[in-house]
Amino acid sequence: MELRSAARSARLEALGAYAEAAQLRDVVVPLRQRILDETVRHYNAMNADPFAVLLAQQALVEGRQLLLEATARYGAAMAQVSALRRGVMPALTAAGAGPELPASSAGPAPAGGHGLH
């Protein structure tokens, strides 16, 4: 019963992390890149100051950082799902946030081919 509960929890965590990473990858980061590109165009036309360009660049970097963090959470969640599929209860970290598995053991993408590439 505990294994089923852990599996449900891991599945929900993996789906949530995937959805967050996909939103950042497909929507947020491209929009921030477009904002930076437009800001540079305005700067080149002398309609924007250098600080606006720096702020747009900072926003893009923050978006990419959020994407990396979400992708790491997805990888950790998939490692936990993979371990649970094998019937192994993964050891939790001291904070109980996730498995103590190396990032390379993230396992296969979830059913349906939803990999973050």
C-alpha positions in Angstrom: 0.0 0.0 0.0 2.9 2.4 0.8 4.5 1.6 -2.5 1.2 2.5 -4.4 0.9 5.8 -2.5 4.6 6.6 -3.2 4.0 5.8 -6.9 0.9 8.0 -7.1 2.8 10.8 -5.5 5.9 10.4 -7.7 3.7 10.3 -10.8 1.9 13.5 -9.9 5.3 15.2 -9.1 6.7 14.1 -12.4 3.7 15.3 -14.4 3.8 18.6 -12.6 7.5 19.1 -13.1 7.1 18.2 -16.8 4.3 20.6 -17.3 6.2 23.4 -15.7 9.4 22.7 -17.7 7.4 22.4 -20.9 5.6 25.7 -20.3 9.0 27.4 -19.6 10.6 25.8 -22.6 7.7 26.4 -25.1 6.3 29.7 -23.9 8.3 31.7 -21.3 11.8 31.5 -22.6 10.9 32.1 -26.3 8.8 35.1 -25.3 11.6 36.5 -23.2 14.0 36.0 -26.1 11.6 37.9 -28.3 11.4 40.7 -25.8 15.2 40.9 -25.7 15.4 41.0 -29.5 12.8 43.8 -29.7 14.5 45.7 -27.0 17.8 45.5 -28.9 16.0 46.7 -32.0 14.7 49.7 -30.1 18.1 50.3 -28.6 19.7 50.3 -32.1 17.0 52.8 -33.2 17.9 54.9 -30.2 14.5 54.4 -28.6 15.7 52.4 -25.6 18.4 52.9 -23.2 21.1 50.3 -22.3 19.4 49.5 -19.0 16.3 48.3 -20.8 18.5 45.9 -22.8 20.2 44.7 -19.6 16.9 44.1 -17.9 15.6 42.2 -20.9 18.8 40.1 -20.9 18.4 39.5 -17.2 14.8 38.3 -17.6 15.9 35.9 -20.3 18.7 34.5 -18.1 16.3 34.1 -15.2 13.8 32.3 -17.5 16.5 29.9 -18.6 17.6 29.3 -15.0 14.0 28.4 -14.1 13.9 26.0 -17.0 17.1 24.3 -15.8 15.7 24.0 -12.3 12.3 22.6 -13.6 14.1 20.1 -15.8 16.3 19.0 -12.9 13.1 18.5 -10.8 11.6 16.5 -13.6 14.7 14.3 -13.9 14.7 13.6 -10.1 11.0 12.8 -10.2 11.5 10.4 -13.1 14.3 8.7 -11.3 11.9 8.2 -8.4 9.2 6.9 -10.7 11.8 4.5 -12.4 12.8 3.2 -9.0 9.2 2.7 -7.9 8.5 0.8 -11.1 11.2 -1.6 -10.1 9.5 -2.0 -6.8 12.3 -0.1 -4.9 11.4 2.6 -2.4 14.1 5.2 -3.0 15.9 6.7 0.0 14.7 10.2 0.6 17.1 13.1 1.2 17.3 14.6 4.7 14.6 17.2 3.7 12.4 14.5 2.2 12.5 16.3 -1.1 13.4 13.5 -3.4 15.6 10.5 -4.1 19.4 10.5 -3.6 20.0 9.2 -7.1 22.5 10.6 -9.5 21.1 12.7 -12.3 22.3 10.2 -14.9 19.8 7.6 -13.6 16.8 9.7 -14.5 15.4 6.8 -16.5 13.3 6.8 -19.6 10.8 9.5 -20.6 7.2 9.0 -19.5 4.8 7.1 -21.7 3.8 9.1 -24.7 7.3 10.2 -25.6 7.2 13.3 -23.4 11.0 14.0 -23.1 12.5 17.4 -22.6 15.0 17.9 -25.3 
